[in-house]
Amino acid sequence: MKHTFTVTVSRGLEDVLATELRRMGLQKVTPERGTVRFTGPLKDGLRACLWCRTGSRVLLQIARFQANHPDELYEALHRIRWEEHLAPDGMLWVDFVGTSRDIRHSQFGARLTKDAIVDRLRTPSGTRPGVDRDNPDVRVHIHLKHSVFTVSIDLSGASLHWRTPKRRMTEAPLKENLAAALLMMMDWPKRSRAGEPLIDPMCGSGTIVQEGAAIAANLPPGRFRRDWGFSRWRGHDPAAWRALLQESHEAQVRPKSLVLGFDHDEDVVAVARYNCQQLGMSNLTIKKRALSDLQPPEGAPPGLLVTNPPYGERIGDDTLFGLYGHLGDLLRNRMLGYGVGVLAPAGPLSKSIGLRTDKRHVLHNGPLECRYLELSISTEAPQRY
Ligand SMILES: C[S@@+](CC[C@H](N)C(=O)[O-])C[C@H]1O[C@@H](n2cnc3c(N)ncnc32)[C@H](O)[C@@H]1O
């Protein structure tokens, strides 16, 4: 049976996610604002859960209808065969996104949805589903736009950026799905297959290099997650899931690339190393090294440098302009032939790198609006006069 799936994504990354889903072989992949849709059997939705590096949630659409009044909404929700999704004594959570003239608060919409589901499933003896925000058996997602309601089962559960519950943070860490997107935008999957190195000279907790190493080894980002939105959902297909896990073991490759993360802060380096261990990543090296010591790895071809230098708003420092200028000089003089991606805050800081950018993307790092600068460093050292 064919279903419609929606994968949610941070704004600005819709096309990156669409490319990723197409590469997984998924069908009718269509980017929209903040989401990408595709169609296929349930197994394709499970595949997206296991393999999608850049998205946030995978939603399986179970109904879509227009309702112009809360009573109409309740009736339409009550007609859905919720018994196919949740047991009468199961636990439920509803995420409601959007408002309309009649549903001015999403909380009201969520309560009304919960009531319709509970009323449908209540047994003559009075057993009825309960509500649990943190650990529900089924998470229902409702999207409302122009009086059209899309009702879905959230197959992912916790957001897909969670790779391992044991991750430790340093200051201003990137989400894993954003880090993966920065790499995809610079063609890292192809570059890593060609054996190019990857460097992050200000790696913090190591998110970019950990994602890079996982891509290079073709390891699925969901490999450590045990609890998914579908785990206790009545429609789940455990055999299909087991088959996907088996396929993923066979898909693993021996990486050809060097992956290197540096940071000048010893404590930060220790955290990054700990995170690598938790992820079982052996194909990457983390070292304490100041940016000023940046050098391309000896004996390796030119490759990719992706980094997320400190931000004014989160790591306050007057010398940030100097740091960005210094980064630009080092890139120009030492990283000859490299492709470079720099995620910097919107505003004057990014300009102080002083290099011509090939592309400049508007992205969001949590609430911060950022610029992602794509640069290609000339293969020849600049002339000195
Ligand atoms: C915004 S954080 C990077 C966060 C990282 N992307 C993550 O996901 O955890 C910037 C990092 O740059 C490091 N840093 C700042 N100045 C540096 C320098 N001169 N040399 C090397 N590392 C530096 C800081 O210690 C900090 O860990």
The ligand as a MOL file (V3000), in Angstrom:
LIG
                    3D

  0  0  0     0  0            999 V3000
M  V30 BEGIN CTAB
M  V30 COUNTS 27 29 0 0 0
M  V30 BEGIN ATOM
M  V30 1 C 30.9110 27.4210 17.7980 0
M  V30 2 S 32.0880 26.3310 18.4930 0 CHG=1
M  V30 3 C 32.0300 24.9610 17.4010 0
M  V30 4 C 30.8960 24.0630 17.7570 0
M  V30 5 C 30.9480 22.7750 16.9910 0
M  V30 6 N 30.5780 22.9430 15.5860 0
M  V30 7 C 30.0350 21.7320 17.6560 0
M  V30 8 O 29.0820 21.2700 17.0120 0
M  V30 9 O 30.2410 21.4240 18.8230 0 CHG=-1
M  V30 10 C 33.6050 27.0570 18.0830 0
M  V30 11 C 34.8360 26.3180 18.6180 0
M  V30 12 O 35.9780 27.0080 18.1340 0
M  V30 13 C 37.0090 26.8360 19.0670 0
M  V30 14 N 38.0210 27.8830 18.8330 0
M  V30 15 C 37.8970 29.2110 19.0000 0
M  V30 16 N 39.0350 29.8410 18.6710 0
M  V30 17 C 39.8950 28.8810 18.2490 0
M  V30 18 C 41.2320 28.9100 17.7670 0
M  V30 19 N 41.9030 30.0550 17.6490 0
M  V30 20 N 41.8230 27.7480 17.4430 0
M  V30 21 C 41.1290 26.5680 17.5400 0
M  V30 22 N 39.8660 26.4840 18.0200 0
M  V30 23 C 39.2360 27.6270 18.3550 0
M  V30 24 C 36.3140 26.9600 20.4090 0
M  V30 25 O 37.0630 26.3230 21.4460 0
M  V30 26 C 34.9700 26.2820 20.1400 0
M  V30 27 O 34.9900 24.9430 20.5650 0
M  V30 END ATOM
M  V30 BEGIN BOND
M  V30 1 1 1 2
M  V30 2 1 2 3
M  V30 3 1 2 10
M  V30 4 1 3 4
M  V30 5 1 4 5
M  V30 6 1 5 6
M  V30 7 1 5 7
M  V30 8 2 7 8
M  V30 9 1 7 9
M  V30 10 1 10 11
M  V30 11 1 11 12
M  V30 12 1 11 26
M  V30 13 1 12 13
M  V30 14 1 13 14
M  V30 15 1 13 24
M  V30 16 1 14 15
M  V30 17 1 14 23
M  V30 18 2 15 16
M  V30 19 1 16 17
M  V30 20 1 17 18
M  V30 21 2 17 23
M  V30 22 1 18 19
M  V30 23 2 18 20
M  V30 24 1 20 21
M  V30 25 2 21 22
M  V30 26 1 22 23
M  V30 27 1 24 25
M  V30 28 1 24 26
M  V30 29 1 26 27
M  V30 END BOND
M  V30 END CTAB
M  END
